[in-house]
Amino acid sequence: MTQRSSIRLFSIPLLGLPILLSACSGSAPSKEEVAKLEASLLNQPINMLLWRTRTDQQLDVDDIKIVKYSCQVVKDFDSAFDCTVSFTLNDEPQKNTLRAIHHEDGKWRLAKEQPN
């Protein structure tokens, strides 16, 4: 084997590595991650009339059954996604929009400001 052919042998996989890595980063949250985020969003205290806070029982991730969801990357941010989620909660159909941020530690969290 000549030196040129051995360089080609190793350079071809190296050229594909950045494409593979870029495909892995910046992917939308999974169905399970969306369910966790939705439960987290629904468990946040809601200020009601007269500044009272809802103290209902906390929802569990298992209470939420994702029927359909779609996520779109937020313009100019490869780790932020706006997701539209259709789910059932206590056999009642629900629909919500949430913004999820993928942090460097690998965890998904809700953005401080949610889309309207």
Secondary structure as the mmCIF struct_conf table of DSSP 4:
data_model
#
loop_
_struct_conf.conf_type_id
_struct_conf.id
_struct_conf.beg_label_comp_id
_struct_conf.beg_label_asym_id
_struct_conf.beg_label_seq_id
_struct_conf.end_label_comp_id
_struct_conf.end_label_asym_id
_struct_conf.end_label_seq_id
HELX_RH_AL_P HELX_RH_AL_P1 GLN A 3 CYS A 24
TURN_TY1_P TURN_TY1_P1 SER A 25 GLY A 26
HELX_LH_PP_P HELX_LH_PP_P1 SER A 27 SER A 30
HELX_RH_AL_P HELX_RH_AL_P2 LYS A 31 ASN A 43
BEND BEND1 GLN A 44 GLN A 44
STRN STRN1 ASN A 47 ASN A 47
HELX_RH_3T_P HELX_RH_3T_P1 LEU A 49 TRP A 51
HELX_LH_PP_P HELX_LH_PP_P2 ARG A 52 ARG A 52
STRN STRN2 THR A 53 THR A 53
HELX_LH_PP_P HELX_LH_PP_P3 ARG A 54 ARG A 54
HELX_LH_PP_P HELX_LH_PP_P4 ASP A 56 ASP A 60
HELX_RH_3T_P HELX_RH_3T_P2 VAL A 61 ASP A 63
STRN STRN3 ILE A 64 VAL A 73
HELX_LH_PP_P HELX_LH_PP_P5 VAL A 74 VAL A 74
TURN_TY1_P TURN_TY1_P2 LYS A 75 ASP A 76
TURN_TY1_P TURN_TY1_P3 ASP A 78 SER A 79
STRN STRN4 ALA A 80 LEU A 89
TURN_TY1_P TURN_TY1_P4 ASN A 90 ASP A 91
STRN STRN5 GLU A 92 HIS A 102
TURN_TY1_P TURN_TY1_P5 GLU A 104 ASP A 105
BEND BEND2 GLY A 106 GLY A 106
STRN STRN6 TRP A 108 LEU A 110
BEND BEND3 LYS A 112 GLU A 113
#
